[in-house]
Structures are given as C-alpha cells and as structure tokens.
C-alpha cells in the first residue's frame, strides 16, 4: 500500500541508509551473530554518516533533523536487514539521546553528545532490574547522597548494548519509601571504579545485540551525574517511553514485512505436487491475510510516526502501536515459518532466526500485558466505578 507520510528528503535519506547497510552490514551480519555483538567500526562509520545524531543539535555534533520520520526510516531499514541491530541503534540514538538533549545541562551535553553522535561513545539505558521487570516503580538500585555527590549500588539486567556501553543512563532510588516519586536518573561512565559488567546474556534470539547484566558496587558519582530533576526520574521515563515504544513498533512491522516478502518469494519458487506452494488455495488465502494485516498495521504505525513527528502522539496510542505491532510481528513470522515447512525450522534460513528474534518484542519496552493495562485505564472504567 502507498505510504504517504514521507517526502523527497525522506526518500533520499532512505536511499543513503540502504546503501550504507548494503555496503557495511549485509556482508558482515553473520559475523555479528557469531560474536554476539556489533563492532565499533560500525558505530563510527554510522556516526560519520550522521545516522546517530538525528536528534542531536548541530552545536553538539548532530545533524538536528528535528523530524522523527528520519529516525523511523533509520530503524526501519535496519530492521529489514537485522532486527537486533535496529534495536541496538534505537537504544543508542533514539532512546538515550532525547534524555540528554531534553534534560541534560550544558556541561553534560558538551561532554557526551558529540561522541554519541560520532559513534565513539556507545550508550545504553539501565531501567530493568532482576526483581522488577516492567514495574519501573519497584526499583531497588539506590543512589545515596554524600558530601561530594552520590554513591550508587545495585544492578540492572537485560540491558541492550550493556556489554559494550561507555555511558549508561541509570534509574535509581534516591528517596526510600517514596514509590515512583523517589526515583532519579544518573549518567554513569562505565570506566568509573565500581562499575562492573556481568556476563553477556545467552538469549533465545537477537544474537547480534550484546545484552548484559550491569552492577554498581559503591560507585561514586559527582553532583553533575544527576540527569534531570531529583526524584523526578519516573516522570522523566514516562515522558520519553512513548518514543521508545513507537520505535519498537516501527521495528516490529518492518521486520515482519521483510520476512513476509521473502516468504512470498519462497512460496513462488518452492513446489509441491507439481506446482508452487503459493498456488494452493489455503496458502494463497493465508498469504492474503498476512499481507493485509501487515498493510493495515503499517498504516497505523505510520500515522503514529507522523503524530510523533508533530509532537502529538499520546502515550496510549504509543502503547497501542507497541503491543499490536509486536503481536502482528510474531503472528506473521510464525505463519511464514509454517509456510517454509521443515526448512523454516533450520537456523540457516532467515525465517527461523526471525521467529526467535521476534519473541522478545512482546516483553520489552513494557510487556504487552502492561500496554493493555495502560490502554484499559484510559477507557475510564476506574473513574466510573468510583463515582457510581
């Protein structure tokens, strides 16, 4: 279906991104899977092309596109090649950067943004904890005030880019017993004494993304490490989570669309009982369902991208896009695997790897159950019950 939210500048940018990925990523992506990580030269080359600084002001070395549609194109094109790299780049350039741009002091911006834009500093965000999952208000990592600043203790898990990151935005409890109102954000330099990485986690899928546990053992931070307002970290996270969730939705549907396109080709080439398997009525009907589902979902996600570019996307609509696109992604890729038959279960086929890669999207950035709860709360039933 014709997509209408992009103009000529966006199309030119998409062409440049595709060219870069064809040259740099496609020939090397198998090596990324084997090493379970993305090499530094990728980040530096992407930075040199201006791909990592789309939201960063020119003053700090970015390209200052000021149009989320460019961000969407970047992570979409990455997802069509390798969804794990799309996730990793999105965390670095699409999730962490807005925290610094919107909340950082001039000193913090000068210190970190130029090297993030150039790819010489790799960024991650530390929210999730072993005991908390999607419950961000239940954080146990603590930051206690000292005469010189703060002392950070605790740990984070499932951190994308965690094994390689140079900078981590860490959420920690600064006021005990205050629930969501007692959380603050800190900029943590991973070279600091007291920072420790755990193992590179052995995931079911997304092998290219280095995901790790992070530990903070009496890690001393200066006053200048506080990002944003004291005890307002939960509010800050809620402010920026919609961008992370619409980014997830962009990645999810691009991934599903790419695998479906490959499956259509497979169904045209693969024969059974003397004819292509796509000619069998059941398969043809199934493919018709999948193509329609992807097109309809893409249209909704595109509308969310356009709204976000205009700063009008609500948290509820971002939640809808996140949960729906991840469900569609998993359903579509599962159907594509089935259409590949036994070959679909072989790791040498991309559809098998995609099937594994997709499963986590119903869990991260807030599980789909949490997304439904957010949407459900917006319907006003709680208020109606209280006033009835």
N, C-alpha and C positions, 0 to 999 in steps of 0.2 A: 504494500500500500504506500502511496505517496506520502512522504513526511514533509511537513510544511513549516517547521519551526526554525529551519536553518537557511541562511542566505549565502551569497557567493563567498564572503570571507570565511564562513564556517566550512564551506566545501573545500576551499583552498587549504585550510588548516587540516582537514581530514586527509587530503591527499598527501600532505607533508608527513603527517603521523604515519600513514600506511607505508610510505616509502621508507621511513626510518625503521619501522618494525620489520619490513621485508628484508632490509639490509642487516639490521643488528640482532633482532630477536628470533625470527623464524629459523635461521641456520643454527642457533645456539641453544634453543629452548630445551632440547633433550639433555644437554649438559646441565642446565639449571635444575632439571628434575633429579638428576643423579647426585648432584652436590647439595640438593635441598636448600638452595639459596640463589640470590641474584648477585652477580659480580659487581664490584664497584665501578668498573668501566661503563657498565650500562647506565648507572646513575649519572656519571659525569657527562657522558655523551647526551643523555636526555636533558640534562641541565644546560649544556651548551646550545641545544636547540631551542631552549626557552620553554620546554614542556613542563618543568617542575615549578615554575614561578608564575603561573597564570593568575593567581590571586594575590601575588606579592607586588607592592608598589615599586615603580621603577627606581625610586630613591634607594631601595634596599636590594636592587639587582634583579627584580622580577620584570615580567612583561606587562603586568597590570591590565589584563584583558577586561576585567570588570564585567564579565558576561559568562554566567555559569554554563552556557551552551558549549563553550570551548572545553571546559572541564569534562563535560559529558562526552564529548567526542573523543577525548584522550582515553578515558577509562573504557568507553565502549569499544574502541578499536583494539585496545589491549586485550579486552575480554574475548574478542573474536580470535585472538591468537593464543592467549594463555590467561585463563581467568585468575590464576594465582598471582600473576604479575599485576593484573588490573587491581586486585585487592591491595597489594603491597604499595603500588604507586599512589592509589587513592588515599591510603593512610598517611603517607608522607606529604603529598601535595594538596590533597583535597580535604583532609580531616584535621591534621595538626596545624597547617598554615593559618586557617581562619582564627584559631585560638590566639596565635601570636599577633596577627595583624590587628585583630579587634581588641584584645586585652593587654597586649604587651606594652611595656614602657618603651620610650625611645631607645634606651640603652639595651633592653632585651632584643628589640628589633634589629639594632645595628649588629649585635653580637651573633644572632642566629639566622636571620632571614637571608642574607646574601649567600651563605654557604648551603642553606637548604635549597635555594633557587639553582645554585650551580651543581648540586648533587654531591658536593664534598662532605656535607653533613647529612646523615640519614636519620629520619625522625620516626618516632613511634608514639603511641598513646597508651598509658597504663591505667585502665579502669578496672577490668575484670580481676576478681580475686578467687582463689580456690573455693572459698566457702560462700561466695556471694552470687556468682553468675550474673544474671540480668538485673539483680537487685542492687543498684548502684548506691542506694542509701544505706546499705548494710556494710560499708567499708570498714575493714579492720586495720589497714595500714594507717599509721599515725605520724603526725608531724608535731613535735613538741617545741615550744618556743624556748630559746636560750638567750643569753645576753648578746650573742653575736648573730642570731638568726633562728635556725630551726635544726632539729635532729629528726631524721626520717627513719622509721622502722616498719618492716612488713614485707609483703610480697605481692606480685601480680602474676597471672598466668594467662595462657592463650594469647600472648602479645605478638601481633604481626609485626615483622621487622625487628623483633626483640633481640634476636641473636646478633644482629649487626648494627643496631641503632647507636648513634652518637648522642642523641638527645631524646629524652622521653618526657612527655607531659604526664605527670603522675597526680592522680587524685588521692588525697589523704585526709584523714580525720584530724581536724585542728581543735574542735570543741567536743569533748566526750559527752555523750548523753543527749546531744542536740539533734540526732537523726540527720535528715537531709540538710538541715540548716548549719551543720557543723563541719562541712567539707570544704577544702580549699585545693587549689591546683598549684603544682610546682614544676619548674623547669629543672630537670635533672640531667647533668652532664655525666655520661656513662664512664668517663675517665676518673670520676671522683672516687676517693677512698670510701669504702663502704658499699659501693655498688657491686653487685655480683649477678652474673647470668647463670641460670640453670641450664639444663640440657636443651638441645634443640629437639622440640617435641616431635614424636613419631605419629603423624596424623594419618587419617584414613585417606585423605586426598590433598589437593593443592600442594604438591610436593615442592614446587618452585619457591613458595613463600617460606622464609625462615621464621618459625614461630617458637617462642621460648618462654620460660619462666624467668621472672626478674625478682631479685631480692635486695633489700635495703637494710644494711646492718649498721645502725648508728651512723648513718650517712649525714654529714654536716652540710647544711645549706646556708648561704647568706640570706640576708633580708631581700636581696634582689632576685632571689629564686621564686618568690611568690608571684604567680601569674593571675592577674585579675584581682578581685576583691577578696579579702579574708572572709572565710565561712560562706562564700557565695559560689563555691565550686559546683555544687549540684545544679544551681540555677544556670551557671555558665554551660554545663554539659547539656542540659535540656535545651538551651538556646542553639547549640551547634549540632545536636544529634540529627535534626531533620536533614541537614546537608549530607551527613554520613549515610542516612537511610535512603535518600534519593539516589546517592551514588551507588549504593548496593543494588537498587532497583535497575539502574542503567546497566550495571554489570550483569545482573541476572538475566535480563531479557536479551542482551547482546550475545551472551554465552549460549542461551537456548536457541536463538535464531541461527547462530553459526553451525551448531550441531545438527539442527533440522535441515539446513541447506545441504550439508554433507550426506545426510540420510536420504534426502530426495535423490541425490546423485547415485547413492548406493542402490536404492530401490529401482532405479532405471537400468543399472548395469547388472545387478545380481539376478540370475534366472533360477526358476524352479518349475518343474513340469513343463519345460519348453518355452517359458515366456518370463519377462521381467516381473519381479515380485510386486512391483508397483501397480501392475495391471489387475491384480486380484481385487475384487470389489471390497473386501474387508480392509485390506491395506490402503486402498485408494480413499475409502471413507475415513480411515484413521488419520491419514496424512492431511485430508481436507480439514478435519477437526483441529489438528495441530497447527496448521498454517493459519487458520482463522483465529485460534487462541493467541498465537504469538502476535499477529497483527493488531488485534484488539488491545492486548496488553501493552504493546509498543505505543499505541496511540495514547493510552492513559499516562504512561511514563513520560512520553514527550510533553504532554500537557503539564505534568508536574515539573519537568525541567524548565519549561517556558515560564511557569509561575515563579519558580525559584530564581530564575534569572532576573525576574522583575521584583524579587523580594516579597512575593505574595503567597508562597507555599506554606500552608498550615502544617503544624506538627501532626495533626490527624491524617491529612492527605499523604504526608510522607510515610506514615505508618501503614496506610492502605497500600501504597506503592511497594513498600518493602515486603510486607507479608504476601501480597498477591503475586508479585513477580517471582519471589522465591518458590512459592508453591507451583506456579506455572513452569518455572525452570526445571524443577525436579520431576514434575509430571511429564513434560515434553521429552526430556532427556531419557527418562525411564522408558517411554514409548519408543524412542529412537533406538535404544539398546535392544528392545524386543524385536524390532524390525530387522536388526542386524543378525538375529539368530545367535548361534553359538559364537560367531566372531565378535559379537557385541560384548562378550564376557572376557575377551582377551585384551590384556593391557596394551598390546601393540596397536590396537585400534583406538583412535581418539575418543570415540563414544564411550568406551569403558572408563577411561580416565576422567572424562567429563561427568559421568554418572557419579563417580566418587567425589570429584571436586565440588559438585553442586550441593551435596547433602548438608554442608555446614551453613549454607545461607539461610536455612530456616531456624538457625540457632543464634548466630552472631548479630551484633548491632541491635540487640533486643530480640529475644525469641519471638516466633510468630504468635505464640500464646500471649506474650506481653503486648504485641502490636494490637491484637484483637481486644485486649483489655483497654488499651488507650482509646481505640475506636469506640468500644462499647460505652466507656464513660462519657464520651462526647454526645451520646444519644439522650442523656438527661434523665435516665431512669432513677438514679440515686436521689436526685433533687426531687423528683416527683414522689418518691416513696416518703421522703422526709416531710413533704408538705401535705401529704394526703391524710 
